[in-house]
Amino acid sequence: MSKRSGSGTSQERSPKKKRGLIAADQSRLDLYFSSPTNGHPGREGTDRKKEPQLRLAKPGEGPHNTEIIDVDLLDEDALPTVASGSSSAPARPPSSPRRTLSVNVPEIAVSDIEYSTLTTDSLTFRSETPQLQAGHGVPYSFLAHALSELSSTRSRISILNILTNAIRVIIEYHSPSLLPAIYLLSNTLSPPYSPVELGLGPSVISKAIQHVSGLSSAALKRLYTSTGDVGDVAFQAKSKVRTLVPHPSLTAPMVYSTLLQISKCAGQGAAAKKQGLVERLLVSAKGEEVRYLVRTLSQNLRVGAVRTSIFIALARAMVLVKPSSGLYSSEHCIDPTLLKRVDIDKKNKKANTVKDTGTEKFKAAEGLIRRVYAQHPSYDDIINALLESGLEGLSAKVPLTVGIPLRPTLGSPARSLSEVYTLLNGREFTAEYKYDGQRAQIHASKLVDGTVNVHIFSRHLEDMTTKASLEAPYKVKITLDVTLSIRTLLP
């Protein structure tokens, strides 16, 4: 404010008049900003009816238009005039007409999708899931629901039922989503011999959570101190975040492809690109999706499902799933009409017969998938073969292949020879000295031009070819004209 010179001409304002001016200024602010008390603590009792809101369509409602008012272009003629003593207010230019922006808000679900429990016995489970649409990518919320149920139990029977039922639903509704779902459930991105690493440090994940939630670094640290898990921190930080514009829902293929994009970011600005991709996932995630998405990014799902459980569940799901018409026979599958007869009542003899049949086929399918994975540890090839030919053609479609390492047969340590005799139960065996050093598989193949392609794999199926060639003081010439003699020990 500018001071007027001359004490004789200045007019002192009374406290009453000052209070009137302050009230008038407040009313002008109220009209300009609709509700200046919105978001300020201690003013809950003020009237919020004049506040322009963008209301989201509830489930069951159609899209509607919402009017957003540009407060900078409000008609000032409608505002109350403010007395300014003896000085006259400058003339205002005629105001432009009010301009509004009409936003068409699509119909979205405000709350999380609720799925039925997956802990039901796999033989009595009904795979009809109305929340899923056949032919569309399986929502990531369904995987989050399965992971949530897995983390809430330590029962092996319940874990196998949850995984079996989840995989069965995915196969029947959208089989292309099975491979991404298996990788996300197993907390991996690729086979062990061709590892794909995210390369996400805690700082990138923390910055992404902080940017999406709006919380400070100190607030996130306090949440981590109280919860001890980065997934729980992200879930609580994102729980109160609301967006005006709805984002597309996450699907299992979408999440998996984004993780692969993150792993490929390299060079200058890679950290910023990774953070941007993580933020895009977090913005679209809702409810439990946030918790397990961040746990996936930090490579710690904290569920009791291991690789062996996933093999068993995949085998059982293939036995229970309805075989596609014309693709493969149902020799290893259970007739869907028999599954409808299975009753919880144990006195039902027919139901027990179907359960016994199912148990036998479960064991046969589990042994088949374990055997194939031991000689060809690749989810990509196994799942593609299962979806194309079923369990019948799995061995032929996924054979032993040079260049893909076999899973090693690891022995169990014994303290004495007497313990060895007890474990083998009188069977014949051979023994040899154990030398120090690194165990490795050497895979060699001759290309069309005559050159020999060599790969060296460790006992953990990691490709050590580059490391071995750098460390070896000499080169070993490998020829393919070698006859291997294999001694087979029969019990």
Steps between C-alpha positions, in 0.01 A plus 500: 500500500617852423502763774338837437708807583354752736342413828216748448363333193533142626189344638528266794289187463308383800536138621141434401564614144818288485308192604247572224777523242657176618163323476450636148845382396423157639178480301692589182746219571212262561355578159835477326613174647159344566605369842831627636451289811532177304808313623560736799483340843266643756232619258289192465183688586504729196250456223638299209194509277652763272816298442520372142571130514585244237280208600601159372237267369411224739460144378173468316484867402561617149748770403401854580628848424659704778543876476840640601496878547801715413513720811732751334225589255211545742271791437624769741177700462334247727762549771426734792652847472751602761494844653834678480439816696512824306694346212291370214572154363635492142255400233523136407489387141193302401552139600502220249229234518561206728685217332451145615668171422275198459668172599350166409586261784478132401344243722756350737495293813580707806570205728728203441365201311398224736583146394380175651740304716753272330563276802223259397600143419615500138266211412191682628606849389280667239709701257219735398626849590254774394757773573712380206421533133588215268752600234633798698824520693471371855488798739797539729249540783421128461867412549516737797197322645675163461822635653305649789343163578839329468658737751220441750558124535784260573304186417652315207161361401351850489798634305464228235123558476545877458764462228311223320171689495666827393689337212188314392298823483775672300518215246125493445449876470817617324770242436756754361510653849626171650871551427518856646294383798735206568801728491333753732391226742849349503662843547719458192511651153688243291662155511804471730747450212402833338440722803313827472560736789293807578789696641270701725660637813310597815549868422316478166204319656492743795506805273222357286280435806577845634414670170173309451375526859621853572651395832837624613804281542474527879137384492594195291777416745256515789264264314785261427605504867147407606433236230843368403390421142525724197178355357305593812654849486383550142154363582449746787653791310278444196182416693382863519612611154215580259531596134255709301564312177467119526800302384481170311490193720811286520512157340751222553648531146523878542690476830735233366579695182566815705743308720683386188518863383650597836765230469601628155556860613871577480733789436459864585170583668416135567410570865250769399343270237467218752342732754253624240393145413462411869289811560275411207435161656438645845254759371288231331521256792213482749460335838701181549656546156724770647630275777599206279613716210760670721602166651552370147712802415711439810522124414347390830141373472496355852265212414544132570486391134825353367589354162399148601153619603454677166591179311245300696232766453567528126473123460175481696351792311574329167323188627194699606477748214260438217703382197470724196306348215726341243826602669568200720319203645378468855692186594673674791202721583198432719163506332332833596170318549660285770623807684143618541418180686771550759329560833649620824318217674762230560232231516433545128682205343482644148662820619779302665555307177537824304740636762712186482511530122596863529777421748650241265496737205644777717802284589559397139483860376724630779768241423483583130546876545780454754684264266464733203609805702806313629626444145367826352457771771311759299152624589466648151539172315308289753195726521483552124508123452234444766263751342560358154506125557408444865670251727504231229742679271715667764798261489517510120463879481758574771790255457853505634673784312867591461551854623235478773653368824359208694414535863773321699425202721614612842585250769415516867789506750543200728703484819620140475498189282245335727259785425563452127418129528183585687387754242569273202333205670743237372517618139829501313679832455831646389709760680771738380721768642364852517751750369500871569411724211207624299245266351394594150308380196665541163261521205655493155330508163628528143351777292427486128829666409697243700580714802444360846272690739588437866309596815606430857231495772540489878309275738247784539449501119674834458685560173867521600647486150646851503631472853663160437669617180645804675630310801637193324873534427465266206241405245341161484427369154167325487425262220163352430634166375478352846308197612358531848454183700237522767488244775151440630471363850200281549371428849 
